[in-house]
Amino acid sequence: MSDTTSPASPTPLSDRQKIRKLPFYIAAMTMNSVFTTLTVFGSVFPLFLADLGLDKAQIGLALALIPYATLISPLMAPFVSKWGFRRTFLIVWTTRKFIITAMLFAPVILANAGLSAAFSWVIVCIIGFALCRATGETGLLPWTQELVPNDIRGKFMALENLVVTIGQIIVVALAGFLIDHLVGSARYVIPMGIGVVGGLVGVSLFSFLPGGKPVRQSIDLRAHLTELRMAFADRNFMSFMGMLTLVTLGSGLSSSFIPLFANEEIGLSPGSVVLLSIGASIGTLVTSVPVGWALDRIGNKPLMWIGLGMLCALPICWLAVPRQEPTSVIFAMVVSGVSGVASITWSMSWSRFLFNAAVPPRYSAVYLSVYYAWSSFVGGSGPLLAGGILTALATTTFNPYAALFMISLAPMVGGGMMLTHLRDHDSVSLRQLAGQTLGRIRDATRTR
């Protein structure tokens, strides 16, 4: 590559500089989770769309547009690299809060112009939000890889998840209370408005973080295409992407409509449905630290296997929850807790593999833009396909949710088959792990 397109090589941060500022990162991500939980990525949002009168296919489309917009990430990567990861992220992350604020006027549009106009307004706002999100995270991912030292990444993710989860429990409890005690569209608009305020606080906290400076002196699309080809030729990276594609698609099929399944099939009130995420948060809370410790000690793949196995069990667990009974909410809360354990085990393990084993730091902007675009596109396909399947099966003799849950298992099993081919230099194999565990048990028995 020419000198004009090679990395500009900003002065690297020392580990001490990074660690000193990481509390701001955790606080910022906590406030960002307040925003996302109460707006587009929590149980409130699909309930808000259903309250407007949208059918399941329309809700599926709305949910899918957000990850689909990430297809622009590889195209934006060279521009974000020149503009600066930090600067780009802060600008678009602020802009998207105001876009969500505009979407909160949908009930007013519904009352004055009808459902079609309200749906169009929601779609326009979601597209704007999605484009800002895609551009911002194109900068955030390499910025995060720069900020967190590799040798403490597992422990750091554990601490981050611990703090973020506590924040989520608090805001979800508040949202559940408001939804059950307010009336009309206010029971959704007010919690989402609180989320926007939390998101703006989060952006201000991100501004205290160092790094994220421009790494390109100029934009050379030819050099960018060369690096893209390098990423697609990287066998370990592409195997990881294939595995993640299948598991993300399967888990997305089974989880996208859990709030509506809990409301329509299990018989929980909207407020109880929102409170279910507290069960998932508790599962995350008790699991994050052990998983983070284990990741730094035995590597990624053993934990990836455990998380994937639990994800495969979740659809069956949801179908086993009693219907329309006083104890239904208790059983649903337990399954939600298991889903939190499964999700955090899976997400922490594959995330650590991505940053530590799959992506070369020198080309992080390009590799991570490919990962982000494709994985998010697949993630969006889950809700879209799930909405279409539920709509298509609504007039048949099959239980739509049961059929959807069973269909979701096939891609997750396929992902497990691909997981065996990933190379991870710092992982202990399951066979080695079992041998080490049995050895410790034998040593302990002899000591006694």
HUSULVEN-V935296 format. One record per backbone hydrogen bond with DSSP energy under -0.5 kcal/mol. CO is the residue of the C=O (numbers start at 0). NH is the residue of the N-H. If there is no record, write none. Layout:
# HUSULVEN-V935296
<<CO	NH> <CO	NH>>
This chain:
# HUSULVEN-V935296
<<1	4> <1	5> <3	217> <5	216> <13	17> <14	18> <15	19> <16	20> <17	20> <17	21> <20	23> <20	24> <21	25> <22	26> <23	27> <24	28> <25	29> <26	30> <27	31> <28	32> <29	33> <30	34> <31	35> <32	36> <33	37> <34	38> <35	40> <35	41> <36	43> <38	41> <38	44> <41	45> <42	46> <43	47> <44	48> <45	49> <46	50> <47	51> <48	52> <48	53> <49	52> <54	58> <55	59> <56	60> <57	61> <58	62> <59	63> <60	64> <61	65> <62	66> <63	67> <64	68> <66	69> <67	70> <68	71> <69	72> <71	75> <72	76> <75	79> <76	80> <77	81> <78	82> <79	83> <80	214> <80	215> <83	87> <84	88> <85	89> <86	90> <87	91> <88	92> <89	93> <90	94> <91	95> <92	96> <93	96> <93	97> <94	97> <94	98> <95	99> <96	100> <97	101> <98	102> <99	103> <100	103> <101	104> <102	105> <104	107> <104	108> <105	109> <106	110> <107	111> <108	112> <108	113> <109	113> <113	117> <114	118> <115	119> <116	120> <117	121> <118	122> <119	123> <120	124> <121	125> <122	126> <123	127> <124	128> <125	129> <126	130> <127	131> <128	132> <129	133> <130	134> <131	135> <132	136> <133	137> <134	138> <135	138> <135	139> <136	140> <137	141> <138	142> <139	143> <140	144> <141	145> <142	146> <143	147> <146	148> <148	151> <149	152> <151	155> <152	156> <153	157> <154	158> <155	159> <156	160> <157	161> <158	162> <159	163> <160	164> <161	165> <162	166> <163	167> <164	168> <165	169> <166	170> <167	171> <168	172> <169	173> <170	174> <171	175> <172	176> <173	177> <174	178> <175	179> <176	180> <177	181> <182	185> <183	186> <184	187> <184	188> <185	189> <187	191> <188	192> <189	193> <190	194> <191	195> <192	196> <193	197> <194	198> <195	199> <196	200> <197	201> <198	202> <199	203> <200	204> <201	205> <202	206> <204	207> <205	208> <211	85> <214	7> <217	219> <218	220> <219	223> <220	224> <221	225> <222	226> <223	227> <224	228> <225	229> <226	230> <227	231> <228	232> <229	233> <230	233> <232	234> <233	237> <234	238> <235	239> <236	240> <237	241> <238	242> <239	243> <240	244> <241	245> <242	246> <243	247> <244	248> <245	249> <246	250> <247	251> <248	252> <249	253> <250	254> <251	255> <254	257> <256	260> <257	261> <258	262> <259	263> <260	264> <260	265> <261	266> <261	267> <265	323> <268	272> <269	273> <270	274> <271	275> <272	275> <273	276> <274	277> <274	278> <275	278> <275	279> <276	280> <277	281> <278	282> <279	283> <280	284> <281	285> <282	286> <283	287> <284	288> <286	290> <287	291> <288	292> <289	293> <290	294> <291	295> <292	296> <293	297> <293	298> <294	298> <297	427> <299	303> <300	304> <301	305> <302	306> <303	307> <304	308> <305	309> <306	310> <307	311> <308	312> <309	313> <310	313> <310	314> <312	316> <313	317> <314	318> <315	319> <317	320> <324	327> <326	330> <327	331> <328	332> <329	333> <330	334> <331	335> <332	336> <333	337> <334	338> <335	339> <336	340> <337	341> <338	342> <339	343> <340	344> <341	345> <342	346> <343	347> <344	348> <345	349> <346	350> <347	351> <348	352> <349	353> <350	354> <351	355> <352	356> <352	357> <353	358> <357	359> <359	362> <360	363> <362	366> <363	367> <364	368> <365	369> <366	370> <367	371> <368	372> <369	373> <370	374> <371	375> <372	376> <373	377> <374	378> <375	379> <376	380> <377	381> <378	382> <379	383> <380	384> <381	385> <382	386> <383	387> <384	388> <385	389> <386	390> <387	391> <388	392> <389	393> <390	393> <392	395> <397	399> <398	402> <399	403> <400	404> <401	405> <402	406> <403	407> <404	408> <405	408> <405	409> <406	409> <406	410> <407	411> <408	412> <409	413> <410	414> <411	415> <412	416> <413	417> <414	418> <415	419> <417	420> <418	421> <421	423> <423	426> <428	432> <429	433> <430	434> <431	435> <432	436> <433	437> <434	438> <435	439> <436	440> <437	441> <438	442> <439	443> <440	444> <441	445> <442	446> <443	447>>
